[in-house]
Amino acid sequence: MATPVGTSLDAAILSALRQREDQPVSGADLARQLGVTRAAVWARIQELRRLGYDIAASPHEGYRLRDTPDLLHADDLMAQLGATAAIGRQIQVFRSTTSTNDVVDKLGRDGVAEGVVVFAEAQTSGRGRLGRRWVSPAGKGLWFSVLLRPTFLPQEATRLTVAAATAIARAVRIESGVAPEIKWPNDLLVRGRKLAGVLTEMNAELDRIHHVVLGIGLNANQTGRDFPTDLQKLATSLRLETGRSVRRADLAVAILRELDRDYARVCAGDFEALADEWESLCTTLGRQVTIVVGERRIHGRAEALDAEGALLVRTEFGRLERVTGGDVTLSA
């Protein structure tokens, strides 16, 4: 069997080793399975070892994957993720970049197909909503962006933020046992402190989306000292919440898998069930809120999401107002 289209030799080797779990696989079997020479397999094994993969080799039994490093390696992420409907069909990892959203926006403008995911081990100009900085220290979290090309109308793009927040919360719960809550529109909180955020940026005309960049930042292995002083009481990480480090690659794969499923649900018109899950996790609903939208301030009670993912707020004057974004303060 030849190496799958779109899958590198490294990804195929890692996938084959994982499928055998603790059982070794011979170099001859790997070469035959992947349609390459044994020398090519050996060369890639050596490179994977250089990256930190603990691969045992026995002349009589073959290769066995014993441990993996705490790094984001595109081939390994793809090997673990496997086939998806859209998200993760192509993965890129940068050692450092300004912002993964900027990289993916350029890919979108260049006509790249949806589903590409760009990770960075560090961002020098990471950003959140309203231009706020997102601190992205090297090797401590997940900083990545996804290129999407949904066929629905631009005013429905809020559904993607809802889908992302829900998918992240679910994946974090599965992988770490931590159960984040969602603060509308894009924050995931634990004990009132920010664990993750979603930044949705769109290139669109009035009635057509060209592409959407879904940016995600998640604090994984920071200690308190990794946060600037002004954020130490406002932010948290999975390590701070659990007392142990998490495997970032495993968490990344879990998020991409859940996000791919939820994106497929949104595109198939099954947003209502997803919105119900989001509402069960959201701390904003039922609360008195103040939302700043440009020069406007909206005061009222957050009641529900509408069919397009916007927040419905019952204002102090009794009017039900539809809000698609803004800076939210919870009052009570």
C-alpha positions as CSV (number, residue, x, y, z in Angstrom):
1,M,0.0,0.0,0.0
2,A,1.4,3.4,-1.0
3,T,1.6,6.3,1.4
4,P,-1.9,8.0,1.5
5,V,-2.4,11.1,-0.6
6,G,-1.8,14.2,1.5
7,T,-0.1,12.2,4.2
8,S,3.7,12.4,4.7
9,L,5.9,9.4,5.3
10,D,6.5,10.5,8.9
11,A,2.7,10.6,9.5
12,A,2.3,7.2,8.0
13,I,5.1,5.7,10.1
14,L,3.8,7.2,13.3
15,S,0.3,6.0,12.4
16,A,1.5,2.5,11.8
17,L,3.5,2.3,15.0
18,R,0.5,3.6,17.0
19,Q,-1.8,1.0,15.5
20,R,0.5,-1.8,16.8
21,E,0.5,-0.2,20.3
22,D,3.1,-2.0,22.3
23,Q,3.8,-4.6,19.6
24,P,6.9,-3.9,17.4
25,V,6.6,-3.7,13.6
26,S,9.5,-4.7,11.4
27,G,11.2,-2.4,9.0
28,A,10.4,-4.7,6.2
29,D,6.7,-4.6,7.0
30,L,6.7,-0.8,7.3
31,A,8.5,-0.5,4.0
32,R,6.1,-2.8,2.2
33,Q,3.0,-1.2,3.8
34,L,4.2,2.3,2.9
35,G,5.6,1.5,-0.5
36,V,9.1,2.7,0.2
37,T,12.5,1.2,0.9
38,R,13.7,0.0,4.3
39,A,16.5,2.7,4.1
40,A,13.8,5.4,3.7
41,V,12.0,4.1,6.8
42,W,15.3,4.0,8.7
43,A,16.1,7.6,7.7
44,R,12.7,8.9,8.8
45,I,12.9,6.9,12.1
46,Q,16.3,8.7,12.8
47,E,14.7,12.1,12.1
48,L,11.8,11.3,14.4
49,R,14.2,10.3,17.1
50,R,16.0,13.6,16.6
51,L,12.7,15.4,17.3
52,G,12.3,13.6,20.6
53,Y,10.3,10.5,19.7
54,D,11.4,7.5,21.7
55,I,11.4,4.7,19.1
56,A,12.9,1.4,20.2
57,A,14.6,-0.7,17.5
58,S,15.4,-4.4,17.6
59,P,17.1,-6.2,14.8
60,H,14.9,-9.2,15.4
61,E,11.6,-7.6,16.1
62,G,11.5,-4.1,14.5
63,Y,10.4,-0.7,15.8
64,R,8.2,0.3,18.7
65,L,7.0,3.7,19.7
66,R,7.6,4.1,23.5
67,D,7.0,7.8,24.1
68,T,6.4,11.1,22.3
69,P,7.8,14.6,23.0
70,D,5.8,17.6,24.1
71,L,5.8,19.3,20.8
72,L,3.4,20.0,18.0
73,H,4.5,18.1,15.0
74,A,2.3,18.4,11.9
75,D,2.8,14.8,10.7
76,D,2.1,13.4,14.1
77,L,-1.0,15.5,14.6
78,M,-2.3,14.3,11.3
79,A,-1.4,10.7,12.1
80,Q,-3.4,10.8,15.3
81,L,-6.3,12.7,13.9
82,G,-6.9,10.4,11.0
83,A,-9.7,11.1,8.4
84,T,-12.0,14.1,9.0
85,A,-14.9,15.6,7.2
86,A,-13.0,18.9,6.7
87,I,-10.9,20.3,9.6
88,G,-7.4,19.0,9.8
89,R,-7.0,17.6,6.3
90,Q,-3.8,19.8,6.2
91,I,-1.9,20.9,9.3
92,Q,1.1,23.3,9.5
93,V,3.1,24.1,12.5
94,F,5.3,27.2,12.9
95,R,8.0,27.5,15.5
96,S,7.0,31.1,15.8
97,T,4.8,33.6,13.9
98,T,3.1,36.9,14.5
99,S,-0.4,35.5,14.6
100,T,-1.8,32.3,13.2
101,N,-4.9,34.2,12.2
102,D,-2.8,36.3,9.9
103,V,-1.2,33.2,8.3
104,V,-4.6,31.5,7.7
105,D,-6.2,34.7,6.4
106,K,-3.5,34.9,3.7
107,L,-4.1,31.2,2.9
108,G,-7.8,32.0,2.6
109,R,-7.1,34.9,0.2
110,D,-4.8,32.7,-1.8
111,G,-7.7,30.2,-2.5
112,V,-6.6,27.4,-0.2
113,A,-9.3,24.8,0.4
114,E,-11.1,24.9,3.8
115,G,-9.9,22.7,6.6
116,V,-6.3,23.8,6.8
117,V,-5.1,24.3,10.4
118,V,-2.1,26.4,11.4
119,F,-0.4,26.0,14.8
120,A,2.4,28.1,16.3
121,E,4.5,27.1,19.2
122,A,4.7,30.8,20.0
123,Q,3.1,34.0,18.7
124,T,4.8,37.3,18.9
125,S,1.6,39.3,18.2
126,G,-1.2,37.0,19.3
127,R,-4.5,38.8,19.6
128,G,-8.0,38.4,21.0
129,R,-11.2,40.2,20.4
130,L,-11.2,44.0,20.1
131,G,-7.5,44.0,19.4
132,R,-6.5,42.8,22.8
133,R,-3.2,41.0,23.1
134,W,-3.1,37.3,23.7
135,V,0.0,36.2,25.6
136,S,1.4,33.1,23.7
137,P,4.5,31.7,25.4
138,A,6.5,29.1,23.5
139,G,5.5,25.5,24.2
140,K,2.9,26.4,26.9
141,G,-0.4,26.3,25.1
142,L,-2.3,25.8,21.9
143,W,-2.3,28.7,19.6
144,F,-3.9,27.9,16.2
145,S,-6.3,29.0,13.5
146,V,-8.6,27.1,11.1
147,L,-9.6,28.1,7.6
148,L,-13.4,27.6,6.9
149,R,-15.5,28.3,3.8
150,P,-19.1,27.8,5.0
151,T,-21.9,28.3,2.4
152,F,-24.3,30.1,4.8
153,L,-24.9,33.8,5.0
154,P,-22.4,36.2,6.8
155,Q,-25.0,37.0,9.5
156,E,-25.0,33.3,10.5
157,A,-21.2,33.2,11.1
158,T,-21.7,33.6,14.9
159,R,-22.7,29.9,14.8
160,L,-19.0,29.1,14.2
161,T,-18.0,30.8,17.4
162,V,-20.7,28.9,19.3
163,A,-19.5,25.6,17.7
164,A,-15.9,26.3,18.5
165,A,-16.5,27.2,22.2
166,T,-18.7,24.1,22.6
167,A,-16.2,21.8,20.9
168,I,-13.3,23.2,23.0
169,A,-15.2,22.8,26.3
170,R,-16.1,19.2,25.4
171,A,-12.5,18.2,24.3
172,V,-11.0,19.8,27.5
173,R,-13.4,17.9,29.7
174,I,-12.6,14.6,27.9
175,E,-8.8,15.1,28.0
176,S,-8.3,16.7,31.4
177,G,-11.5,16.3,33.5
178,V,-11.7,20.1,33.7
179,A,-15.2,21.4,32.9
180,P,-15.0,25.0,31.5
181,E,-17.9,27.3,31.4
182,I,-18.6,29.6,28.4
183,K,-18.9,33.4,28.7
184,W,-20.6,34.8,25.7
185,P,-19.4,35.4,23.0
186,N,-16.1,33.7,23.0
187,D,-14.4,33.0,26.4
188,L,-14.0,29.7,28.2
189,L,-13.6,30.2,32.0
190,V,-12.7,28.0,34.9
191,R,-13.4,29.5,38.4
192,G,-14.1,32.8,36.7
193,R,-10.6,32.9,35.1
194,K,-10.0,32.7,31.4
195,L,-8.7,29.4,30.0
196,A,-9.3,29.8,26.3
197,G,-10.7,32.2,23.8
198,V,-12.1,32.2,20.2
199,L,-11.4,34.9,17.7
200,T,-13.6,34.6,14.5
201,E,-12.6,36.9,11.6
202,M,-14.4,36.9,8.3
203,N,-13.8,37.9,4.7
204,A,-17.2,38.4,3.2
205,E,-19.6,40.4,0.9
206,L,-23.1,41.3,1.9
207,D,-24.6,38.0,1.0
208,R,-21.6,35.7,0.7
209,I,-18.7,34.4,2.9
210,H,-15.4,34.1,1.1
211,H,-13.7,32.6,4.1
212,V,-13.7,32.6,7.9
213,V,-10.6,32.4,10.1
214,L,-11.4,30.7,13.4
215,G,-8.6,31.5,15.8
216,I,-8.2,29.6,19.1
217,G,-5.9,30.2,22.1
218,L,-5.9,27.8,25.0
219,N,-3.7,28.0,28.1
220,A,-2.3,24.5,28.7
221,N,0.9,24.2,30.8
222,Q,1.5,27.7,32.1
223,T,2.4,28.2,35.7
224,G,1.4,31.4,37.5
225,R,4.8,33.0,36.6
226,D,4.2,32.5,32.9
227,F,1.4,35.1,33.0
228,P,2.1,38.8,33.1
229,T,1.4,40.4,36.5
230,D,-1.8,42.1,35.2
231,L,-3.2,38.7,34.1
232,Q,-2.3,36.4,37.0
233,K,-5.7,36.9,38.7
234,L,-7.6,36.9,35.4
235,A,-6.2,33.9,33.6
236,T,-5.6,30.2,34.3
237,S,-4.3,27.1,32.6
238,L,-5.0,23.4,32.7
239,R,-1.8,22.8,34.6
240,L,-2.9,25.3,37.3
241,E,-6.3,23.7,37.5
242,T,-5.2,20.1,37.6
243,G,-1.7,20.3,39.1
244,R,-0.2,18.4,36.2
245,S,1.0,19.0,32.7
246,V,-1.2,18.0,29.8
247,R,0.0,16.5,26.5
248,R,-0.6,19.3,24.2
249,A,-0.7,17.2,21.0
250,D,-3.4,14.9,22.5
251,L,-5.4,17.9,23.5
252,A,-5.0,19.5,20.0
253,V,-6.2,16.3,18.3
254,A,-9.2,16.1,20.6
255,I,-10.2,19.7,19.9
256,L,-9.8,19.3,16.1
257,R,-11.8,16.1,16.2
258,E,-14.7,17.7,18.2
259,L,-14.5,20.9,16.1
260,D,-14.7,18.9,12.8
261,R,-17.8,17.1,14.1
262,D,-19.5,20.3,15.2
263,Y,-18.7,22.2,12.0
264,A,-20.3,19.4,10.1
265,R,-23.4,19.7,12.3
266,V,-23.6,23.4,11.7
267,C,-23.2,23.0,7.9
268,A,-25.8,20.3,7.9
269,G,-28.4,22.6,9.5
270,D,-28.2,20.9,13.0
271,F,-27.4,24.1,14.9
272,E,-30.3,23.8,17.3
273,A,-28.9,20.8,19.2
274,L,-25.5,22.4,19.3
275,A,-27.0,25.6,20.7
276,D,-28.7,23.6,23.4
277,E,-25.4,22.2,24.5
278,W,-23.8,25.6,24.4
279,E,-26.6,27.1,26.6
280,S,-26.1,24.4,29.2
281,L,-22.4,25.5,29.5
282,C,-23.0,29.3,29.3
283,T,-22.7,31.4,32.4
284,T,-24.0,34.5,30.6
285,L,-27.6,33.3,30.2
286,G,-30.0,34.4,32.9
287,R,-27.6,37.1,34.1
288,Q,-27.8,40.9,34.0
289,V,-25.3,42.1,31.5
290,T,-23.8,45.3,30.1
291,I,-22.7,44.9,26.5
292,V,-20.6,47.6,24.8
293,V,-21.0,47.6,21.0
294,G,-19.0,50.4,19.5
295,E,-20.4,53.6,21.2
296,R,-23.5,51.8,22.4
297,R,-24.2,50.3,25.8
298,I,-26.9,47.7,26.1
299,H,-28.1,46.9,29.6
300,G,-30.5,43.9,30.3
301,R,-30.9,40.2,30.9
302,A,-29.3,37.7,28.6
303,E,-32.1,35.3,27.7
304,A,-31.1,32.9,24.9
305,L,-29.3,32.3,21.6
306,D,-31.3,32.8,18.4
307,A,-31.2,30.5,15.4
308,E,-28.2,32.3,14.0
309,G,-26.2,32.2,17.2
310,A,-26.8,35.8,18.3
311,L,-27.5,36.6,21.9
312,L,-31.0,37.8,22.8
313,V,-31.0,40.4,25.5
314,R,-34.2,41.7,27.3
315,T,-33.3,45.3,27.8
316,E,-34.2,47.5,30.8
317,F,-37.0,48.9,28.6
318,G,-38.5,45.4,28.0
319,R,-37.4,45.2,24.4
320,L,-35.7,42.0,23.1
321,E,-32.5,43.0,21.4
322,R,-30.4,40.8,19.2
323,V,-26.6,41.2,19.8
324,T,-24.0,39.5,17.6
325,G,-20.9,40.8,19.4
326,G,-19.5,43.1,21.9
327,D,-17.6,43.5,25.2
328,V,-19.7,41.8,28.0
329,T,-19.7,42.6,31.7
330,L,-21.8,40.3,34.0
331,S,-23.7,42.3,36.6
332,A,-25.4,39.7,38.7
